[in-house]
Amino acid sequence: MDKLIIEGGVPLTGQVRISGSKNAALPILFASILLSESVTFTNVPTLRDIHTTLKLLNLLGCPAEFNNGTVTITPCSLSPEAPYELVKTMRASVLCLGPLLARLGEARVAMPGGCAIGARPVNLHLSGLEKMGARFELEEGYIIGRCRKLKGAHVIFDFPTVGGTENLLMAACLAEGESILENAAKEPEVVDLANFLIRCGAKISGHGTSILQISGMPSLGGCSYPIMPDRIEAGTFIVAAGITGGELVLQNCPAEELDALLVKLTAMGMYFEQTEDGLLARRRNSSLHGVDIRTQPYPGFPTDMQAQVMALMCLADGPSLVEESIFENRFMHVQELVRMGADIRLSGRSAMVRGVRQFTGAPVMASDLRASASLVLAGLAAKGATQVQRIYHLDRGYEKIETKLVAVGARIRREKE
Ligand code: UD1
């Protein structure tokens, strides 16, 4: 297992190029199961979750070639089984369920287990697909789904689930007749998936709103498609500029999709400017102020930025209140930040952060992807050396993170534990 050693205290300055979005790439890669022709994707980030997805697609009969950010997939003879060995390492594997049912009328997908940030059930995926005519059984830890031909349906989600919306959107594209998905997720990654499917010949409207309308087609063709930039990676580097008191320019940054984050960071004392080279991010002056945030579905404050912004709040003047409304257990970073000198009190789904003067370096343990990012950020600002252990979580979601950080001045290196 690898760990990162960070010598903190260097203000980061320079330019960082934002990679393709992990959370957009995963569903879009799974959507290739729906296609009758080959497809090429560009701007695909080199990440552990992407390699897992390509391995799984290979087993499902969609062999993929990955070459320096470009993936070509040629669907051939499909197979319905997504084995536990791959699904257990990546929950998003469940996104093959809708496409397999739509193409094959059959799917055997290992039930994703619980994970560090909560129970994360898939009941809304299953009940939506049932409305389209699928039947499910649970056998030996596998979700076994069967259907004749999926039929268009009117589905009202109890909650605007991102993955559930994506699974049903993909299935509806090849179902017979019209589907309406209400209370659907509006996340930019859902919009990117819809735009990709439209490019392949799907009939979809309303993407980016809470009501999606889909007219099923008999088949979908191939195309060439660039994956959108990663708004969470961009947000993480923005916080890196703020927490180290540096100045970063983010190239390829989807600033309009970061509104809720930029509003809060501006209230904390950060400054942003769109320049010719990209979005410039720095502090307005030396101090930062506390703010309150509540995570919400898009366009609200993203839960995937909660841990990173909490690291910044730890160094602000005055208190900040963080309410996590999406996941019931997404505060795994708190105890580790406290080990670095933070003053945070947890109560249920809320955390009260009181600013301290500085972090002090310490050995800390990464527990999930965004928690790991939060510890790296704290380490970049800390006095002394921080060792972030178990960084395989970080490698699931951040492309070349040390290389990018070193290029803007960070003292960070990877070592074997
Ligand atoms: C996606 C993102 C993840 C992000 C999350 C919320 C990917 C690969 N992952 O995860 O980074 O943090 O959106 O923005 O895109 N729920 C149910 N039943 C279901 C489905 C979800 O109860 O069938 C609950 C979950 O337990 C969770 C909440 O709904 O509490 C949000 O989940 P969802 O929006 O589905 O997130 P994911 O698609 O898993």
Residues whose N, C-alpha, C, O or C-beta is under 5 A from the ligand:
A	BS01	UD1	N23 A92 A119 R120 P121 V122 N123 L124 H125 P160 T161 V162 G163 G164 T303 D304 I326 F327
